[in-house]
Amino acid sequence: MPVASGCAFSGLLAATILAAACSGTPAKSPAQARADAATADRVYAALNDDPIFFFRHVDVNVDDGVARLSGFVWTTDALYRAEQIARNVRGVICVEDRMELARPAFRGGGG
C-alpha cells in the first residue's frame, strides 16, 4: 500500500510542477498591450469597411502583432478576404485563421 501512495504522490507532484512551469507566461508590457489593442481596432475597422463582405461576426485578437481571426463567415471567399485585409493592416505581423464557415439554417418543412 505505501508504494501505491508514493507513486500517486510523485505523479501529483510532477503534475503540479508541470502546471506551474506552463503557467509562467511573461506578462505583456502596458505599451505592448496598447499597441496590440490599437492594431486590433485597425483590423476591425478595415474588416468593417469592406464593401463586399459582412464581417460583423469575426472577432479579432492581436498578441505581439499576431492577429487571430475567429468567428463566422458565410463563404470561403469571405474567409480569404478577411485574412487578406488583416495582413494589410499596419502592425500585423501574421494572421492566424480560426474562422468557421457558418452553416445555413435548416429550413425543413413542418408536417
N, C-alpha and C positions, 0 to 999 in steps of 0.2 A: 504493500500500500504506500509506503513512503516514497518509493521510486516513482510511482504514477503521480503523486502530488508534486514531487520535484520536477518532473517533466512538464506538468501543467504550469507550474510556476515559471519555469525557464521559458516556456513558449509565450506566456503572458508578458514576461519581462521583455522578450525580443520584440513582440508586437508593439509594446509601449515605446520602446526605443525607436523602432522604425517609424511609428506615427509621429513622434517628436521630431525626428530628422526630416521628415517630409513636410512638416508644417512650418519649417524655418524659412519660408519665402521672404526675402527682404521687402520691407515696406517701400512703397513708391514715394519719392520726394514730392513735396507740395507743388514744386514747379513742373515736374513731370505729370502729376495728376491734372494740373490746369491745362498743360499742353495737350494731353490726351482728350480731355473734355472738349477743348476748343476744336480739335481735329474731328471728334465725333459729331459736334454741331455742324461743322462744314460738310461732312459726309451726309448727314440728314438733310441739310439744305440742298445739296446737289441732287440727292435722290428725289426730293420733293419738287425740284424744279424741272425734272424730266417731263417733256410734253407728251410723251408717248405712253409710258408705263405708270402704273399706280403702285407706289412703294410705301404706302402708309402702314403696311403690316410687316415691314422689315425693321428689325432692331439693330442698332449699331453699338458696338463696344470696342473701344480702342485702348490697347495696352502697349505702351512703348512703341507706338507707330504701327502696330499690327491691328488692322481693322477686322473685326469679326462680325460678319453679317449673319443674322439669324431671322427666323420668322417665315412668312409665307409669300410666295409669288404665284402667279397663275399660269405662266408659260416658261419654257426653257429660255426663250429669247429674253424675257424679263430677268431671269436669273443671271444670264451672261451680261446683260446691260447693267445690272446693279453692281456686279463685280468691276466692270469697266469704269463706271462712274466713280466708285470708291477708289480705284487705283489712281485716278487722275486728280485726286484731292491732295492739296498741299499738306504734308505731314504724315501721309500714309506711306509706310514702307512696303507692306504687303497686305494682301487680303485673304482671309480665311472664310470660305463659304460654308455656312452651316444652315443655309436656307432650305426650305422644302417647297415642293410644288403642292399647291392647295388642290385638294380633290373636289370635283364638282359635287354639289349637294345631291343626294339621292332624290329622284323625282318619281318614285314609284306610284302606280295607280292604286287608289284605295278601293276596296271591294264593296 
